[in-house]
Amino acid sequence: MVRHPFRTARRFLEFLLFSATSVRDFQKTVRPHENGGVDVRRRAEWTHRHAKRLCRILNCTVEVVGTPPTAALYGANHLGYLDIVTLGASTPVVFVSKAEVRGWPILGKLAECGGSLFLQRERKGELKDVAQQFGPVIRSGVPLAVFLEGTSSGGDDVLPFRPALLAPAIAERWSVAPVGVDYEVSSGRVSDDIAYWRDDTFFPHFLKLLSQDWIRARISFGPAQDPGEDRKVLARELRERVVQLRRPRTGIPQSPA
């Protein structure tokens, strides 16, 4: 049973209104300026603006540690779909998302409006095609955020980073930067109440998010680096830097300041 059912219902109604007004804002401020193409920066700024709105509905505060660097690719760890909201609220960015997100009710439409690149990771041909789509985003000057674990986790550790999506950075000499994502939650555990993994299904999990008293996200940016010559080496280096950026699991206060 969902905790705080009245609060959850109120926030869900606020989310529905948020979704409608966000899409309306996209139609007014982004689509008229596309001139037949994709205005990457306007989409990223749209995501940034409305991600902050959604954080307010969730009572989620986002602490940004470090300055978002000028880099072509951000390599981040991944706990679930909330990462897109919190990282998007911290800075304008475009995301690489798994293909299933496109079909999610409401969130799929919002991700599409934000210019997300949808990827079927298990298909190597698809991987190559999507990698070719990186170029327009990079040339726009907007960072492309990639969740390099290839899946979400409970957040207790960072899974090995998969090097395949780093191949374009090696080939094109794009700079890369690590991003650490971590959370605190008012009740329960991050792995149970924030992370979207294992056998979770979207709607029950989303209601659980809406029921929380508060959520605190910590987005930590490391400096940009040259990609080097070996994507496997780069994947290991980025993972090590993300591990260092994330909050230690001890001594975390249990209520917001």
C-alpha positions as CSV (number, residue, x, y, z in Angstrom):
1,M,0.0,0.0,0.0
2,V,1.3,3.5,-0.9
3,R,2.2,5.7,2.1
4,H,0.5,9.1,2.3
5,P,-2.3,8.3,-0.2
6,F,-3.7,11.9,-0.3
7,R,-0.3,13.4,-0.8
8,T,0.4,10.9,-3.5
9,A,-2.9,11.5,-5.3
10,R,-2.3,15.3,-5.1
11,R,1.2,15.1,-6.6
12,F,0.0,12.7,-9.3
13,L,-2.6,15.3,-10.4
14,E,0.1,17.9,-10.3
15,F,2.3,15.6,-12.5
16,L,-0.5,15.3,-15.1
17,L,-0.9,19.1,-15.2
18,F,2.9,19.5,-15.4
19,S,3.0,17.1,-18.4
20,A,0.3,18.9,-20.3
21,T,1.8,22.3,-19.7
22,S,5.3,21.1,-20.5
23,V,4.3,19.8,-23.9
24,R,2.4,23.0,-24.6
25,D,5.5,25.0,-23.7
26,F,7.5,22.7,-26.1
27,Q,5.1,23.5,-28.9
28,K,5.3,27.2,-28.3
29,T,9.0,27.7,-27.6
30,V,10.8,24.9,-29.3
31,R,9.0,23.5,-32.3
32,P,8.4,26.9,-34.0
33,H,12.1,27.5,-34.1
34,E,13.3,24.2,-35.6
35,N,13.1,25.3,-39.3
36,G,12.8,21.7,-40.4
37,G,15.5,20.4,-38.2
38,V,16.2,19.7,-34.5
39,D,17.1,22.6,-32.3
40,V,19.2,20.7,-29.9
41,R,20.0,23.6,-27.5
42,R,16.4,24.7,-27.2
43,R,15.4,21.1,-26.4
44,A,18.1,20.8,-23.8
45,E,17.0,24.1,-22.2
46,W,13.4,23.0,-22.3
47,T,14.4,19.8,-20.4
48,H,16.4,21.8,-17.9
49,R,13.5,24.2,-17.2
50,H,10.8,21.6,-16.8
51,A,13.0,19.0,-14.9
52,K,13.4,21.7,-12.2
53,R,9.6,22.0,-12.2
54,L,9.2,18.2,-11.8
55,C,11.7,18.2,-8.9
56,R,9.5,20.7,-7.1
57,I,6.5,18.4,-7.5
58,L,8.5,15.5,-6.1
59,N,9.9,17.7,-3.3
60,C,13.3,16.6,-4.6
61,T,16.2,19.0,-4.0
62,V,19.2,18.8,-6.3
63,E,22.7,19.5,-5.0
64,V,25.2,20.2,-7.7
65,V,28.8,19.6,-6.8
66,G,31.4,21.1,-9.1
67,T,30.8,23.0,-12.3
68,P,29.3,21.2,-15.3
69,P,32.3,21.0,-17.5
70,T,32.5,21.8,-21.2
71,A,32.6,18.3,-22.6
72,A,31.1,16.4,-25.4
73,L,30.0,13.4,-23.4
74,Y,29.1,13.0,-19.8
75,G,29.6,9.4,-18.5
76,A,27.3,8.8,-15.5
77,N,26.2,6.0,-13.2
78,H,22.5,5.0,-13.4
79,L,19.9,4.3,-10.7
80,G,16.8,4.8,-12.8
81,Y,14.6,7.2,-14.7
82,L,14.8,9.8,-11.9
83,D,18.4,10.4,-13.0
84,I,17.1,12.0,-16.2
85,V,15.1,14.4,-14.1
86,T,17.8,15.3,-11.6
87,L,20.7,15.5,-14.0
88,G,18.5,17.4,-16.4
89,A,17.6,19.9,-13.6
90,S,21.3,20.5,-12.9
91,T,22.3,21.6,-16.4
92,P,21.0,21.6,-20.0
93,V,21.9,18.2,-21.5
94,V,20.6,15.6,-24.0
95,F,20.3,12.0,-23.0
96,V,20.9,8.6,-24.5
97,S,18.0,6.4,-23.3
98,K,17.0,2.8,-23.8
99,A,14.5,2.3,-26.5
100,E,11.7,1.2,-24.2
101,V,11.4,4.6,-22.7
102,R,10.0,6.0,-25.9
103,G,6.9,3.8,-25.3
104,W,6.3,4.8,-21.7
105,P,3.1,6.7,-21.0
106,I,3.8,10.5,-20.7
107,L,7.5,10.1,-19.8
108,G,8.2,8.8,-23.3
109,K,6.7,11.8,-24.9
110,L,8.6,14.1,-22.5
111,A,11.9,12.4,-23.3
112,E,11.1,12.7,-27.1
113,C,10.4,16.4,-26.7
114,G,13.8,16.8,-24.9
115,G,15.6,15.3,-27.9
116,S,16.7,12.0,-26.3
117,L,18.4,9.5,-28.5
118,F,16.7,6.1,-28.1
119,L,19.0,3.1,-28.2
120,Q,18.4,-0.7,-28.4
121,R,21.7,-1.6,-26.7
122,E,21.4,-5.3,-27.5
123,R,21.5,-4.7,-31.2
124,K,25.0,-3.9,-32.5
125,G,23.7,-2.4,-35.7
126,E,21.4,-0.1,-33.8
127,L,24.3,0.9,-31.6
128,K,26.3,2.0,-34.7
129,D,23.3,3.9,-36.1
130,V,22.6,5.8,-32.9
131,A,26.3,6.6,-32.4
132,Q,26.2,8.4,-35.7
133,Q,23.4,10.6,-34.2
134,F,25.8,11.9,-31.6
135,G,27.4,14.3,-34.0
136,P,24.6,16.9,-34.3
137,V,24.3,17.0,-30.5
138,I,28.0,17.4,-30.0
139,R,28.2,20.1,-32.7
140,S,25.5,22.1,-31.0
141,G,27.7,22.5,-27.9
142,V,25.2,20.6,-25.6
143,P,26.7,17.7,-23.6
144,L,25.3,14.2,-24.4
145,A,24.8,12.2,-21.2
146,V,25.3,8.5,-21.4
147,F,24.6,6.0,-18.6
148,L,27.6,3.8,-19.2
149,E,26.6,0.9,-16.9
150,G,24.2,-0.2,-19.6
151,T,21.5,-0.8,-17.0
152,S,20.3,0.7,-13.7
153,S,21.4,-0.6,-10.3
154,G,20.5,-0.2,-6.7
155,G,23.2,2.4,-6.3
156,D,25.2,0.6,-3.6
157,D,28.1,0.3,-6.1
158,V,28.9,1.4,-9.7
159,L,28.7,-1.4,-12.2
160,P,31.5,-1.8,-14.8
161,F,31.1,0.8,-17.6
162,R,30.5,-0.6,-21.1
163,P,33.0,0.9,-23.6
164,A,30.8,0.6,-26.8
165,L,29.2,4.0,-26.5
166,L,32.6,5.6,-26.0
167,A,33.8,4.6,-29.5
168,P,32.7,7.8,-31.1
169,A,34.5,9.9,-28.5
170,I,37.7,8.0,-29.4
171,A,37.2,8.3,-33.1
172,E,36.2,12.0,-33.1
173,R,38.5,13.1,-30.2
174,W,35.5,14.3,-28.1
175,S,36.2,15.3,-24.6
176,V,34.5,13.3,-21.8
177,A,33.7,14.0,-18.2
178,P,32.5,11.8,-15.3
179,V,29.2,12.5,-13.5
180,G,28.3,10.9,-10.2
181,V,24.6,10.5,-9.3
182,D,23.4,9.7,-5.8
183,Y,20.4,10.1,-3.6
184,E,19.0,10.3,-0.1
185,V,15.3,9.6,0.7
186,S,13.1,10.4,3.6
187,S,12.1,6.8,4.3
188,G,13.2,3.4,3.3
189,R,16.3,2.8,1.2
190,V,17.6,4.3,-2.0
191,S,17.9,0.8,-3.5
192,D,14.3,0.0,-2.7
193,D,12.5,3.4,-3.0
194,I,14.5,5.4,-5.6
195,A,16.3,3.0,-7.9
196,Y,14.3,1.6,-10.7
197,W,15.8,-1.9,-11.3
198,R,15.3,-5.6,-10.8
199,D,11.6,-6.4,-11.4
200,D,10.2,-2.9,-10.8
201,T,7.3,-1.8,-13.0
202,F,6.8,1.9,-13.7
203,F,3.5,2.9,-12.3
204,P,3.8,1.4,-8.7
205,H,7.4,2.6,-8.5
206,F,6.3,6.2,-9.6
207,L,3.6,6.2,-7.0
208,K,6.2,5.3,-4.4
209,L,8.3,8.2,-5.5
210,L,5.4,10.6,-5.2
211,S,4.7,9.4,-1.7
212,Q,8.0,10.4,-0.2
213,D,8.3,13.3,2.2
214,W,11.5,14.4,0.5
215,I,14.2,13.3,-1.9
216,R,17.7,14.7,-2.1
217,A,19.8,14.2,-5.2
218,R,23.5,14.9,-5.5
219,I,25.0,15.4,-9.0
220,S,28.8,15.6,-8.9
221,F,30.7,16.8,-12.0
222,G,34.3,15.9,-12.6
223,P,36.6,17.8,-15.0
224,A,36.7,17.0,-18.7
225,Q,39.5,14.8,-20.1
226,D,40.9,13.8,-23.4
227,P,39.4,10.4,-24.5
228,G,42.7,8.7,-25.2
229,E,43.2,5.9,-27.7
230,D,41.4,2.9,-26.1
231,R,37.7,2.9,-25.2
232,K,38.1,0.1,-22.7
233,V,40.8,2.0,-20.8
234,L,38.5,5.1,-21.0
235,A,35.6,3.2,-19.6
236,R,37.6,2.0,-16.6
237,E,39.0,5.5,-16.0
238,L,35.5,7.1,-16.1
239,R,34.1,4.5,-13.8
240,E,36.9,5.0,-11.2
241,R,36.3,8.8,-11.3
242,V,32.5,8.4,-10.9
243,V,33.1,6.1,-7.9
244,Q,35.3,8.8,-6.3
245,L,32.7,11.5,-7.0
246,R,29.8,9.8,-5.3
247,R,28.8,10.3,-1.7
248,P,30.3,7.9,0.8
249,R,27.7,5.5,2.2
250,T,28.4,6.4,5.8
251,G,27.6,9.5,7.8
252,I,24.7,10.6,5.6
253,P,22.2,12.8,7.5
254,Q,18.7,11.5,7.6
255,S,16.8,14.7,7.1
256,P,17.3,17.7,4.8
257,A,19.2,20.7,6.1
